[in-house]
Amino acid sequence: MQRLKQPYCFELVYDALAVAGVFSTSKRLVTGDQLLVDLYATGRVMNAASNRSQLPEYAQRQKPPVIIPVPPL
């Protein structure tokens, strides 16, 4: 669970990417999904779901991930 004034793993990653120049600023209380969306937005990470033809050949040969359905509550 995220709490204010307590470092969270994705905040540390965001800090490191900001220092490396990937992002102009860092963020707090960020989720992994938000971090990935921001990386897609910078163009530093290719969104494989949107354009599979631009992936390297070895990545195109990989099996797709296994989808595990979530049981109903």
C-alpha positions as CSV (number, residue, x, y, z in Angstrom):
1,M,0.0,0.0,0.0
2,Q,1.3,3.4,-0.9
3,R,1.6,6.1,1.8
4,L,2.8,9.7,1.8
5,K,6.4,10.2,2.9
6,Q,7.2,6.5,2.4
7,P,9.3,5.5,-0.7
8,Y,7.6,3.2,-3.1
9,C,9.5,1.1,-5.6
10,F,8.1,2.8,-8.7
11,E,8.9,6.2,-7.2
12,L,12.6,5.1,-7.0
13,V,12.5,3.9,-10.6
14,Y,10.9,7.2,-11.6
15,D,13.6,9.1,-9.7
16,A,16.4,7.2,-11.5
17,L,14.8,7.8,-14.9
18,A,14.4,11.5,-14.2
19,V,18.1,11.7,-13.2
20,A,19.0,9.8,-16.4
21,G,17.1,12.4,-18.4
22,V,14.2,10.2,-19.5
23,F,11.7,12.4,-17.6
24,S,12.0,16.1,-16.9
25,T,10.6,15.6,-13.4
26,S,9.8,12.8,-11.0
27,K,6.5,11.8,-9.6
28,R,5.2,10.5,-6.3
29,L,2.5,7.9,-5.5
30,V,2.9,6.5,-9.0
31,T,1.9,3.0,-10.0
32,G,3.7,0.6,-12.3
33,D,1.0,1.2,-14.9
34,Q,1.4,4.9,-14.8
35,L,5.2,4.6,-15.1
36,L,4.8,2.4,-18.2
37,V,2.3,4.7,-19.8
38,D,4.7,7.6,-19.2
39,L,7.6,5.6,-20.7
40,Y,5.4,4.9,-23.8
41,A,4.6,8.6,-24.0
42,T,8.3,9.5,-24.1
43,G,8.9,7.2,-27.0
44,R,11.7,5.4,-25.0
45,V,9.7,2.2,-24.8
46,M,7.8,0.8,-27.8
47,N,4.3,-0.3,-27.1
48,A,4.4,-3.8,-28.4
49,A,0.6,-4.1,-28.4
50,S,0.2,-1.3,-30.9
51,N,2.8,-2.2,-33.5
52,R,4.1,-5.7,-33.4
53,S,5.8,-5.4,-36.8
54,Q,8.5,-3.0,-35.5
55,L,9.6,-5.5,-32.8
56,P,13.0,-7.2,-33.3
57,E,12.7,-10.7,-34.8
58,Y,13.4,-12.6,-31.6
59,A,10.6,-10.7,-29.8
60,Q,8.2,-11.5,-32.6
61,R,8.9,-15.2,-32.1
62,Q,8.2,-15.2,-28.4
63,K,5.0,-16.9,-27.2
64,P,2.3,-14.5,-26.0
65,P,1.8,-14.2,-22.3
66,V,-0.6,-16.6,-20.5
67,I,-3.8,-15.0,-19.6
68,I,-5.1,-16.1,-16.2
69,P,-8.8,-15.2,-15.6
70,V,-9.7,-13.6,-12.3
71,P,-12.3,-15.5,-10.4
72,P,-15.5,-13.5,-9.8
73,L,-15.9,-12.0,-6.4
